[in-house]
């Protein structure tokens, strides 16, 4: 696969807004955000984000079994009710189809602020997927935590 445009160099000004979303201090634990990022990236077929978030999740102690079965989380016993509600919400937001049943389940596990934070996290990873996929950014070089203290100026 050959990259089309190096958006990290050519689009710094445009990306500054997205960097701001990523810098937002969410009320949701990082490991759950990374799990959402990984699942949404599976749906969107974003190899760069799958590479990044699988490495971050492993560095955070995530098991291979849970990573391998995330695409089938509904049929796997390895995810908590809180994770299931978050994954269901993230999938629904990604598809822009959020039925009342999904909202009712997420309300049982998360506060209103947390639901907003889950939504912002889902919007953010969808945006990154929609940048990486069309520009064919190449996966493989990411190191866990690489962007944790990055300055985007």
C-alpha positions as CSV (number, residue, x, y, z in Angstrom):
1,X,0.0,0.0,0.0
2,X,1.3,3.4,-1.0
3,X,0.3,6.5,1.1
4,X,-1.4,9.2,-0.9
5,X,-0.8,12.3,1.1
6,X,1.3,12.8,4.2
7,X,-1.5,14.6,6.1
8,X,0.7,14.8,9.3
9,X,3.0,17.1,7.4
10,X,0.7,18.8,4.8
11,X,-2.4,19.1,7.0
12,X,-1.0,20.3,10.4
13,X,-3.3,23.3,10.5
14,X,-6.4,21.2,9.7
15,X,-5.5,18.5,12.1
16,X,-5.0,20.9,15.1
17,X,-8.7,20.7,15.8
18,X,-8.6,16.9,16.0
19,X,-5.6,17.1,18.2
20,X,-7.6,19.2,20.6
21,X,-10.4,16.6,20.7
22,X,-7.8,14.0,21.5
23,X,-6.3,16.1,24.3
24,X,-9.7,16.4,26.0
25,X,-9.5,15.0,29.5
26,X,-12.3,12.4,29.5
27,X,-14.0,11.0,32.5
28,X,-13.8,7.6,31.0
29,X,-10.8,5.3,31.8
30,X,-8.1,5.2,29.1
31,X,-8.3,1.5,28.7
32,X,-12.0,1.7,27.9
33,X,-11.4,4.5,25.4
34,X,-8.7,2.5,23.7
35,X,-11.1,-0.5,23.5
36,X,-13.7,1.7,21.9
37,X,-11.0,3.1,19.6
38,X,-10.0,-0.4,18.6
39,X,-13.6,-1.6,18.0
40,X,-14.6,1.5,15.9
41,X,-11.4,1.1,13.9
42,X,-12.4,-2.5,13.2
43,X,-15.8,-1.3,11.9
44,X,-14.1,1.4,9.7
45,X,-11.2,-0.8,8.5
46,X,-8.5,1.6,9.7
47,X,-5.2,-0.4,9.9
48,X,-3.3,2.6,11.4
49,X,-5.6,2.9,14.3
50,X,-5.9,-0.8,14.8
51,X,-2.1,-1.0,15.0
52,X,-2.0,1.9,17.4
53,X,-4.7,0.9,19.8
54,X,-3.9,-2.8,19.9
55,X,-0.3,-1.8,21.0
56,X,-1.7,0.7,23.6
57,X,-4.1,-1.9,24.9
58,X,-1.4,-4.6,25.2
59,X,0.8,-2.0,27.0
60,X,-2.1,-1.4,29.4
61,X,-2.3,-5.2,30.1
62,X,-5.1,-6.2,27.8
63,X,-5.2,-9.9,26.9
64,X,-4.8,-11.3,23.5
65,X,-8.0,-13.2,23.9
66,X,-10.1,-10.1,24.4
67,X,-8.4,-8.3,21.5
68,X,-9.0,-11.3,19.2
69,X,-12.7,-11.6,20.2
70,X,-13.6,-7.9,20.2
71,X,-15.2,-8.2,16.8
72,X,-17.6,-10.7,18.4
73,X,-17.9,-9.1,21.8
74,X,-21.7,-9.8,22.0
75,X,-21.0,-13.6,21.9
76,X,-18.0,-13.5,24.2
77,X,-18.1,-13.8,28.0
78,X,-14.9,-11.6,28.4
79,X,-16.4,-8.1,28.6
80,X,-18.1,-6.4,31.5
81,X,-21.6,-4.9,31.4
82,X,-19.9,-1.4,31.4
83,X,-17.7,-2.4,28.5
84,X,-20.7,-3.9,26.6
85,X,-22.7,-0.8,27.0
86,X,-19.8,1.4,25.8
87,X,-19.1,-0.8,22.8
88,X,-22.8,-0.9,21.9
89,X,-23.0,2.9,22.2
90,X,-19.8,3.4,20.1
91,X,-21.0,1.1,17.4
92,X,-24.4,2.8,17.2
93,X,-22.9,6.3,17.2
94,X,-20.4,5.2,14.5
95,X,-23.3,4.0,12.3
96,X,-25.4,7.1,13.2
97,X,-28.2,4.8,14.3
98,X,-28.8,4.9,18.1
99,X,-32.0,3.1,19.1
100,X,-33.6,3.7,22.5
101,X,-32.5,0.3,23.7
102,X,-28.9,1.2,23.3
103,X,-29.3,4.5,25.0
104,X,-31.2,2.8,27.9
105,X,-28.4,0.3,28.4
106,X,-25.6,3.0,28.3
107,X,-27.6,5.0,30.9
108,X,-27.5,2.1,33.3
109,X,-23.7,2.1,33.3
110,X,-22.7,5.7,32.7
111,X,-23.5,9.2,33.9
112,X,-24.7,11.8,31.5
113,X,-21.2,13.4,31.5
114,X,-19.7,10.0,30.8
115,X,-22.1,9.4,27.9
116,X,-21.1,12.7,26.4
117,X,-17.4,11.7,26.9
118,X,-18.1,8.3,25.2
119,X,-19.7,10.1,22.3
120,X,-16.8,12.6,21.9
121,X,-14.4,9.6,22.0
122,X,-16.4,7.8,19.3
123,X,-16.5,11.0,17.2
124,X,-12.8,11.5,17.6
125,X,-11.8,8.0,16.5
126,X,-14.2,8.0,13.6
127,X,-12.5,11.3,12.5
128,X,-9.1,9.7,12.7
129,X,-10.3,6.7,10.8
130,X,-11.7,8.9,8.1
131,X,-8.4,10.6,7.7
132,X,-6.1,7.5,7.8
133,X,-8.2,5.3,5.4
134,X,-8.5,7.7,2.4
135,X,-4.9,8.9,2.7
136,X,-3.7,5.4,3.1
137,X,-1.5,6.1,6.1
138,X,0.7,3.1,6.7
139,X,0.6,1.1,10.0
140,X,3.4,-0.5,11.8
141,X,5.7,2.2,13.3
142,X,3.6,3.3,16.2
143,X,5.0,2.7,19.7
144,X,2.7,2.6,22.8
145,X,2.2,6.1,24.3
146,X,4.0,7.7,21.4
147,X,1.6,10.7,21.3
148,X,1.0,11.0,25.0
149,X,3.1,14.2,25.5
150,X,3.2,15.4,21.9
151,X,2.9,19.1,21.1
152,X,0.8,19.7,18.1
153,X,1.8,23.3,17.4
